[in-house]
Amino acid sequence: MEKKLILYFGPDYPKHIEDKVDILFVPIIDIIPINGSSKIFYEKLKKCDWIVFTSPRGPRILVDDAKDNNILDSIINEIQSKKLGVVGPETAKSVKKYLYKDVDLMPKSYTGKELANELIKIRTDCIILARSSQGVKDINEILEKNNKKFIEVSIYDEIVNSERLSQVNNYLHENKNIDYIILSSPLIAKAFCDYIRYTNINVIAIGPSTLKEVKDRCPFLNVIVPNEYTLNSAIELIYRNPSP
């Protein structure tokens, strides 16, 4: 069976799906680590008993910054006595790889909202939200509403790359070979809908927040949602249903 060609905006290259689809990789979000974020994280770590990561890149960026600031061993030691929550399985793998710890909480539905709904059922002193400055605020709103104490520690920024978006727009108008576009976050969906002026394409939106951005900003697009809110599930959807 001929592989389908997907346009994927990243931010990381998905090497693990190369055997099932052909990939045109154009990262439209620049990931900018926040220098010194690990020092803030370590300071707050002593006060909180839960830590939440919402993306696989979070633990990696935290560890890189901790190495630069010579506090990685201190963070690793301190974190062993804490509880960890994550949005989905890829983030859980990243926590295990970089922080050497299994996670304690992952919702059945891989969304920040569902993670927050699980957290409010648990007795906690304080929760650290370690993530992007531009992260969706669903978790914050639910924790605040339920009087859960939390501290947000921004460990990286996500900046839209308008030059690459312009290149994508031109490519889509000049080439008709893309079978699917995968939008993996609300920020990517927002950037895509705001910049791209092309409608004859099949879009896969990963997660309800991403879907909402697409529906609100470009409702004319044909949007498909995988059963699980992961890239792997999106690829399985394409692989099993090869005709757009």
SEMARMAR-114355 format. One record per residue: residue in one letter; y, x, z negated of N, C-alpha, C, CB in turn. Coordinates in steps of 0.2 Angstrom, whole numbers, padded with zeros to 4 digits, always signed. Atoms other than C-alpha are relative to their C-alpha. Glycine has a CB too. Example, Ala and Ser with C-alpha at 12.3 -4.5 7.8 and 13.67 -1.06 7.14 Angstrom:
BEGIN
A-0006+0004+0000-0022+0062-0039+0006+0004+0000+0000-0005-0006S-0006-0004+0001-0005+0068-0036+0005-0004-0003+0002+0002+0007
END
This chain:
BEGIN
M-0006+0004+0000+0000+0000+0000+0006+0004+0000+0000-0005-0006E-0006-0004-0001+0017+0007+0005+0004-0001-0006+0004-0003+0006K-0004+0000+0006+0028+0011-0010+0007-0004+0002+0001+0007-0003K-0007+0003+0000+0044+0001-0013+0005+0005-0002+0000-0007-0004L-0005-0004+0002+0060+0010-0014+0005-0003-0005+0004+0002+0007I-0005+0003+0004+0071+0007-0029+0006+0004-0001-0004-0001-0007L-0006-0003+0001+0088+0011-0033+0001+0000-0008+0007-0003+0003Y+0000+0000+0007+0089+0017-0051+0006+0004-0003-0006+0003-0003F-0006-0003+0002+0105+0021-0061+0000+0004-0006+0005-0006-0001G+0001-0004+0005+0098+0030-0075+0002-0003-0007+0004+0006+0001P-0003-0007-0001+0105+0038-0086-0005+0006+0001+0004+0002-0005D+0004-0005+0000+0089+0048-0086-0005-0001+0006-0004+0001-0006Y+0005+0000-0005+0077+0052-0071-0007-0003-0002+0000+0006+0004P+0006+0003+0002+0061+0041-0073-0006+0003+0003+0000-0007+0001K+0006-0004-0003+0048+0054-0068-0007-0004+0000+0000+0007-0002H+0006+0003+0001+0034+0044-0075-0002-0006+0004+0000-0002-0007I+0002+0006-0004+0035+0030-0062+0000+0002+0007+0006-0005-0001E+0000-0002-0006+0035+0041-0047-0006-0002+0004+0001+0008+0000D+0006+0001-0003+0017+0037-0043-0001-0007+0003-0006+0001-0004K+0000+0008-0002+0021+0018-0041+0005-0002+0005+0000-0004-0006V-0006+0002-0004+0038+0018-0032+0003+0006+0002+0005-0005-0004D-0005-0006-0002+0050+0029-0022+0006-0002-0004+0000+0000+0008I-0006+0001+0004+0066+0032-0032+0006+0003+0003-0002+0003-0007L-0006-0003-0002+0083+0034-0026+0004+0000-0007+0004-0004+0005F-0003+0000+0006+0091+0040-0042+0008+0002+0000-0004+0006-0005V-0007-0001+0000+0110+0039-0044+0003-0002-0007+0004-0004+0005P-0003+0001+0006+0116+0041-0062+0007-0002+0000-0001+0006-0005I-0007+0003-0001+0132+0030-0063+0003+0000-0007+0000-0007+0003I-0003-0001+0007+0134+0033-0082-0001+0007-0002-0003-0005-0005D+0000-0007+0003+0139+0050-0089-0001+0000-0007+0006+0004+0002I+0002+0000+0007+0131+0053-0106+0004+0007-0003-0007+0001-0001I-0004-0006+0003+0143+0064-0116-0001+0000-0008+0008-0002+0001P+0001-0001+0007+0137+0070-0133+0006+0001-0004-0005+0006-0001I-0006-0001+0004+0149+0069-0147-0001+0006-0005+0001-0006-0004N+0001-0006+0004+0151+0086-0155+0001-0001-0007+0005+0006+0003G-0001+0001+0007+0148+0086-0173-0003-0006-0003+0007+0001-0002S+0003+0007+0002+0140+0069-0174-0006+0001-0005-0002-0004+0006S+0005-0001+0005+0125+0076-0183+0002+0002-0007-0004+0006+0003K-0003-0001+0006+0136+0082-0197+0002-0006-0004+0006+0005+0000I-0001+0006+0003+0142+0065-0200-0006-0004-0001+0005-0005+0005F+0006+0003+0001+0125+0058-0198-0004+0002-0006-0005+0001+0006Y+0003-0003+0006+0118+0070-0211+0004-0002-0007+0000+0008+0000E-0004+0003+0006+0132+0065-0223-0002-0007-0002+0008+0001+0001K+0002+0007+0002+0128+0047-0222-0007-0001-0001+0002-0005+0006L+0008+0000+0001+0109+0050-0222-0001+0000-0007-0003+0005+0003K+0002-0001+0008+0110+0054-0241+0002-0007-0003+0005+0005-0003K-0002+0007+0003+0118+0036-0244-0004-0006+0002+0007-0001+0001C+0004+0006-0003+0106+0025-0233-0007+0001-0001+0003-0001+0007D+0007+0000+0000+0088+0021-0234-0003-0002+0007-0003-0004-0005W+0003+0001-0006+0086+0015-0216+0004+0003+0006+0000-0008+0001I-0003-0002-0006+0090+0022-0199-0002-0003+0006-0001+0008+0001V+0001+0004-0006+0091+0013-0183+0002+0004+0007+0003-0007+0000F-0002-0003-0007+0090+0021-0165-0001-0006+0005-0004+0006+0001T+0000+0005-0005+0093+0010-0150-0001+0002+0007+0006-0004+0000S+0002-0002-0006+0089+0021-0136-0004+0007+0000+0006+0002+0005P+0004-0007+0001+0077+0036-0132+0004+0006+0000-0005+0000+0006R-0004-0006+0000+0091+0048-0129+0003+0001-0007+0005-0001+0006G-0003-0001+0006+0098+0045-0146-0003+0006-0005+0000-0006-0004P+0003-0005+0004+0086+0056-0156+0001+0007+0003-0008-0001-0001R+0000-0007-0003+0086+0070-0143+0008+0003+0000-0001-0001+0008I-0007-0003+0001+0106+0071-0143+0001+0002-0007+0004-0006+0003L-0001-0001+0007+0106+0070-0162-0003+0007-0002-0003-0005-0004V+0004-0007+0002+0093+0085-0163+0004+0006+0003-0007+0000+0002D-0004-0005-0003+0103+0095-0150+0006+0002-0004+0002-0002+0007D-0006-0001+0004+0119+0093-0160-0001+0003-0007+0004-0006-0001A+0002-0003+0006+0110+0097-0176-0002+0007+0000-0006-0004-0003K+0001-0007-0001+0104+0113-0169+0006+0004+0001-0005+0001+0007D-0006-0003-0001+0121+0118-0163+0004+0001-0007+0005-0004+0004N-0003-0001+0006+0127+0115-0181-0004+0002-0006+0003-0007-0002N+0004-0003+0005+0113+0123-0190-0002-0004-0006+0003+0006-0003I+0003+0004+0006+0107+0108-0200-0006-0004+0002+0006-0005-0001L+0006+0004-0002+0092+0102-0190-0006+0000-0006-0003+0003+0006D+0005+0000+0005+0080+0107-0204+0002-0004-0006-0002+0007-0003S-0002+0005+0006+0090+0098-0217-0001-0007+0002+0008+0002-0002I+0001+0007-0002+0090+0082-0207-0007-0002+0001+0004-0001+0007I+0007+0002-0001+0072+0083-0203-0003-0001-0007-0004+0006+0003N+0002+0001+0007+0068+0085-0222+0002-0006-0003+0002+0006-0004E-0003+0005+0003+0080+0072-0227-0003-0007+0003+0007+0000+0000I+0001+0006-0004+0074+0059-0214-0008-0002-0002+0000+0001+0007Q+0007+0001+0001+0055+0060-0220+0000-0006-0005-0003+0006-0002S+0001+0005+0005+0059+0049-0235+0004-0007+0002+0004+0003-0006K-0004+0006-0002+0069+0036-0225-0005-0005+0005+0006+0002+0004K+0004+0004-0004+0063+0021-0215+0004+0000+0007+0000-0008-0003L-0003+0000-0007+0066+0020-0196-0001-0006+0004-0002+0006+0004G+0001+0005-0004+0069+0006-0185+0002+0001+0007+0004-0007-0002V-0001-0001-0007+0069+0006-0166+0000-0007+0004-0004+0005+0004V+0000+0005-0004+0072-0006-0152-0006-0001+0004+0006+0000+0005G+0006+0000-0004+0057-0002-0141-0005+0006+0000+0002-0002+0007P+0005-0005+0000+0042+0009-0138+0002+0007+0003-0006-0002+0004E-0002-0007-0002+0051+0023-0128+0004+0003-0005+0004-0001+0007T-0004-0003+0005+0063+0025-0142-0004+0002-0006+0005-0005-0003A+0004-0002+0005+0049+0026-0154-0003+0006+0001-0006-0006-0001K+0003-0007-0002+0041+0040-0144+0005+0005-0001-0002-0001+0007S-0005-0005+0001+0057+0049-0144+0001+0002-0007+0007-0002+0003V-0001-0002+0007+0059+0048-0163-0006+0004-0002+0000-0007-0004K+0006-0004+0002+0041+0055-0165+0001+0007+0003-0006-0004+0003K-0001-0007-0003+0045+0069-0153+0005+0004-0003+0001-0001+0008Y-0005-0004+0002+0061+0075-0159+0001+0000-0008+0007-0003+0003L-0001+0000+0008+0061+0070-0178-0006+0000-0004+0004-0007-0002Y+0007-0001+0003+0042+0071-0181-0001-0006-0005+0000+0006-0004K+0001+0005+0005+0041+0054-0189-0002-0007+0004+0006-0002-0005D+0001+0007-0003+0033+0037-0185+0005-0005-0002-0007-0002-0002V-0005+0005+0002+0044+0022-0185-0003-0005-0004+0003-0003+0007D+0002+0005+0005+0043+0008-0198+0001-0007+0003+0003+0001-0006L-0002+0006-0002+0050-0006-0188+0002+0000+0007+0006-0003-0004M-0002+0001-0007+0050-0011-0170-0001-0008+0002-0004+0004+0005P+0001+0008-0002+0052-0030-0164-0004-0001+0005+0007-0003+0001K+0004+0001-0006+0040-0038-0153+0004-0001+0006-0004-0007-0002S-0004+0000-0006+0054-0042-0141+0005+0005-0001+0003-0008+0000Y-0004-0006+0000+0063-0026-0137+0007-0001+0001-0003+0005+0005T-0007+0001-0001+0081-0031-0140+0003+0002-0007+0002-0007+0002G-0004-0001+0006+0094-0026-0153+0001-0006-0004+0007+0003+0002K+0000+0006+0004+0096-0044-0158-0006-0001-0004+0002-0006+0005E+0006+0002+0003+0078-0046-0162-0001+0006-0006-0006+0000+0004L+0001-0005+0005+0078-0029-0172+0004-0002-0006+0002+0007+0003A-0004+0002+0006+0093-0035-0182-0003-0006-0004+0007-0002+0003N+0003+0005+0004+0084-0051-0186-0006+0002-0004-0002-0006+0005E+0005-0003+0005+0070-0041-0193+0003+0003-0006-0005+0004+0004L-0003-0004+0006+0081-0030-0203+0003-0004-0005+0006+0004+0003I-0003+0004+0005+0089-0044-0212-0005-0003-0005+0004-0006+0003K+0006+0003+0004+0072-0050-0219-0002+0006-0005-0006-0002+0004I+0002-0005+0004+0070-0033-0227+0005+0002-0005-0002+0007+0004R-0005-0003+0005+0078-0026-0243+0002+0007+0002-0003+0000-0007T-0003-0006-0001+0089-0012-0239+0007+0001-0004+0002+0000+0008D-0006-0002+0003+0103-0002-0247+0006+0001+0005-0001+0006-0004C-0005-0002-0005+0112+0004-0232-0004+0002+0007+0004+0006-0002I+0003-0001-0006+0107+0005-0213+0005+0005+0004-0002-0006+0004I-0004-0004-0005+0113+0019-0201-0002-0002+0007-0001+0008-0001L+0001+0001-0007+0115+0014-0183+0003+0006+0004+0005-0007+0002A-0001-0006-0004+0114+0030-0173+0000-0001+0007-0004+0006-0003R+0000+0002-0007+0119+0027-0155+0006+0001+0003-0002-0008+0000S-0005-0001-0005+0131+0026-0141+0007-0004-0003-0001-0003+0007S-0007+0003+0002+0150+0022-0145+0000-0007+0004+0006+0004+0002Q-0001+0006-0004+0148+0009-0131-0006-0005-0001+0001+0002+0007G+0006+0004+0001+0132+0001-0138+0002-0008-0001-0004+0002-0006V-0001+0007+0001+0131-0018-0138+0000-0002-0007-0006-0004+0004K-0002+0001+0008+0137-0025-0155-0004-0006-0003+0007-0002-0001D+0004+0005+0003+0123-0038-0157-0002+0001-0007-0006-0002+0005I+0002-0002+0006+0116-0029-0171+0005+0000-0006-0003+0008+0000N-0005+0000+0005+0132-0026-0180+0002-0008-0002+0007+0003+0003E-0002+0007+0002+0136-0045-0179-0005-0003-0004+0001-0004+0006I+0005+0004+0004+0120-0051-0186+0000+0003-0007-0007+0001+0003L+0000-0003+0006+0120-0038-0200+0006-0002-0004+0000+0008+0000E-0006+0003+0004+0138-0043-0205-0001-0007-0002+0006+0001+0005K+0001+0007+0002+0134-0061-0205-0005-0001-0006-0003-0004+0006N+0005+0000+0006+0120-0058-0217+0001+0005-0006-0007+0001+0003N-0003-0005+0005+0130-0046-0228-0005+0006-0001+0000-0004-0007K+0004-0006+0000+0119-0031-0224+0005+0006+0001-0006+0000+0005K-0004-0006-0001+0128-0015-0227-0003+0005+0005+0000+0004-0007F+0002-0005-0005+0128-0003-0212+0005+0005+0001-0003-0004+0006I-0005-0005-0002+0136+0012-0206-0001+0002+0007+0000+0007-0004E+0001-0002-0007+0138+0016-0187+0002+0007+0001+0004-0005+0005V-0001-0007-0002+0137+0034-0182-0001+0001+0008-0005+0005-0004S+0000-0001-0007+0142+0037-0164-0002+0007+0002+0007-0002+0004I+0002-0006-0001+0132+0051-0157+0001+0002+0008-0008+0001-0002Y-0001-0002-0007+0136+0050-0138+0005-0006+0003-0006+0001+0004D-0004+0005-0004+0148+0041-0126-0003-0001+0006+0008+0003+0001E+0003+0002-0007+0143+0032-0110+0007-0001+0004-0005-0006+0000I-0006+0001-0004+0157+0034-0097-0002-0001+0007+0004+0007+0000V+0001+0002-0007+0156+0025-0080+0003+0005+0005+0003-0007+0001N-0002-0005-0005+0156+0037-0065+0002-0004+0006-0006+0005+0001S-0002+0004-0006+0167+0028-0052-0001+0003+0006+0007-0002-0001E+0001-0003-0006+0165+0041-0039-0007-0001+0003+0001+0008-0001R+0007+0001-0002+0146+0039-0039-0001-0008+0002-0005+0002-0005L+0000+0007-0001+0148+0020-0039+0003-0002+0007+0004-0004-0005S-0003+0001-0007+0159+0021-0023-0005+0002+0005+0006+0004+0000Q+0005-0003-0005+0145+0032-0015-0006-0005+0001-0002+0006-0003V+0005+0005-0001+0132+0018-0019+0002-0006+0004-0002-0002-0008N-0003+0005-0004+0143+0005-0012+0000+0001+0007+0007-0002-0002N+0000-0002-0007+0145+0014+0004-0007+0000+0003+0003+0007+0001Y+0007-0001-0002+0126+0018+0005-0003-0007+0001-0004+0004-0006L+0003+0006+0000+0121+0000+0002+0003-0004+0007+0002-0005-0006H-0002+0003-0006+0132-0006+0016-0002+0003+0007+0008+0000+0000E+0002-0003-0006+0126+0007+0028-0008+0001+0001+0003+0007+0000N+0008-0001+0000+0107+0007+0024-0003-0007-0003-0002+0006-0004K+0003+0006+0002+0096-0008+0022-0008+0001-0003-0001-0005+0006N+0006-0002+0002+0081+0001+0015-0002+0000-0008-0002+0007+0002I+0002+0000+0007+0082-0002-0004-0003-0007-0001+0007+0000-0004D+0003+0006+0002+0070-0015-0010+0002-0003-0006-0008+0001+0000Y-0002+0003+0007+0075-0017-0028+0005+0005-0003-0006-0001-0005I-0005-0003+0004+0090-0012-0039-0002-0001-0007+0007-0001+0001I+0002+0001+0007+0085-0009-0057+0006+0001-0005-0006+0004-0003L-0006-0001+0004+0099-0012-0070-0003+0000-0007+0005-0006+0001S+0004-0002+0006+0093-0005-0087+0004-0001-0006-0003+0006+0000S-0004+0001+0006+0108-0009-0099+0006-0004+0002+0002+0007-0003P-0006+0004-0001+0123-0021-0101+0006+0004+0004+0002-0003-0006L-0005-0005-0003+0135-0006-0097-0001+0001+0007+0001+0006-0004I+0002-0001-0007+0126-0002-0081+0001-0006+0004-0007+0003+0001A-0001+0006-0003+0126-0020-0076+0007-0002+0001-0004-0006-0004K-0007+0001-0001+0144-0022-0079+0003+0004+0005+0004+0001-0007A-0002-0004-0005+0148-0007-0069-0002-0002+0007-0002+0008-0002F+0003+0002-0006+0137-0012-0055+0004-0006+0003-0007-0001+0000C-0004+0007-0002+0145-0030-0054+0007+0001+0002-0002-0005-0005D-0007+0000-0001+0162-0024-0055+0002+0005+0006+0003+0004-0007Y-0001-0005-0005+0161-0010-0042-0003-0002+0007-0002+0007-0002I+0004+0001-0007+0148-0015-0029+0001-0006+0003-0008+0001-0002R-0001+0006-0004+0152-0027-0015-0005-0001+0005+0007+0001+0003Y+0006+0001-0005+0135-0030-0008-0005-0005-0004-0004+0007+0001T+0003+0006+0003+0125-0046-0011-0007-0001+0002+0004-0006+0002N+0007+0001-0003+0109-0045+0000-0005+0005-0003+0000+0001+0007I+0005-0005+0003+0098-0036-0013-0003-0003-0006+0004+0006-0003N+0004+0003+0006+0085-0040-0026+0001+0004-0006-0008+0000+0001V-0002-0004+0006+0090-0035-0044-0005-0002-0005+0007-0002-0002I+0004+0001+0006+0079-0033-0059+0004+0002-0006-0007+0005+0000A-0004-0001+0006+0088-0034-0076-0005+0001-0006+0005-0006-0001I+0004-0001+0006+0080-0027-0091+0003-0002-0006-0002+0008+0000G-0002+0003+0006+0083-0037-0106+0005-0005+0000+0004+0006-0004P-0004+0005-0001+0093-0052-0110+0008+0001+0000-0001-0005-0006S-0007-0002-0001+0110-0043-0113+0002+0002+0007+0001+0005-0006T-0002-0002-0007+0109-0035-0096+0000-0006+0004-0006+0005+0002L+0000+0006-0004+0104-0052-0088+0006-0004-0001-0006-0004-0002K-0006+0004+0001+0119-0060-0096+0006+0003+0003+0002+0000-0008E-0006-0003-0004+0131-0047-0089-0001-0002+0007+0000+0008-0001V+0000+0002-0007+0124-0050-0072+0001-0007+0002-0008+0002+0003K-0001+0007-0001+0124-0069-0073+0008-0001-0001-0004-0004-0005D-0007+0001+0001+0142-0068-0079+0004+0003+0005+0002+0002-0007R-0004-0004-0005+0149-0055-0067-0002-0001+0007+0000+0007-0002C+0002+0000-0007+0139-0057-0051-0006-0006+0000-0002+0006+0003P+0005+0005+0000+0130-0074-0052-0004-0001+0007+0003-0007-0003F+0002+0001-0007+0127-0074-0033-0006+0004+0001+0005+0002+0005L+0006-0005-0001+0113-0060-0035-0006-0004-0002+0001+0006-0004N+0007+0002+0002+0095-0064-0035-0003+0005-0005-0005+0000+0007V+0002-0004+0006+0089-0058-0052-0007-0001-0002+0005-0001-0006I+0006+0001+0002+0072-0055-0058+0000+0003-0007-0006+0003+0004V+0001-0002+0007+0067-0052-0077-0007+0002-0001+0004-0004-0005P+0007-0001+0002+0051-0043-0082-0002-0003-0007-0001+0008+0000N+0002+0003+0006+0041-0050-0096+0001+0004-0006-0008-0001+0000E-0002-0004+0005+0044-0035-0107+0006+0004+0002-0006+0005-0002Y-0007-0003-0002+0061-0027-0108+0000+0008+0000+0005-0002-0005T+0000-0007-0001+0056-0010-0102+0000+0002+0007-0007+0003-0004L+0000-0002-0007+0057+0000-0086-0007+0000+0002+0002+0008+0000N+0007+0001-0002+0038+0001-0086-0002-0007+0002-0005+0003-0005S+0001+0006-0002+0037-0017-0086+0003-0003+0007+0002-0005-0006A-0003+0002-0006+0049-0019-0072-0003+0003+0006+0008+0003+0000I+0004-0004-0006+0039-0006-0061-0006-0004+0001-0001+0007-0002E+0006+0004+0000+0023-0016-0065+0002-0006+0004-0003-0002-0006L-0002+0006-0003+0032-0032-0059+0001+0002+0008+0007-0002-0002I-0001-0002-0007+0037-0023-0042-0007+0002+0003+0004+0006+0001Y+0007-0003-0003+0019-0015-0040-0004-0006+0001-0003+0005-0005R+0005+0006+0000+0010-0032-0043+0003-0005+0005-0001-0003-0006N-0003+0004-0005+0022-0041-0032+0005+0003+0005+0005-0006-0004P-0004-0004-0004+0027-0030-0018+0004-0003+0005-0005+0004+0004S-0005+0004-0005+0036-0043-0007+0006-0002-0004-0004-0005+0004P-0006+0002+0004+0054-0045-0013+0001-0007+0002+0006+0004+0002
END
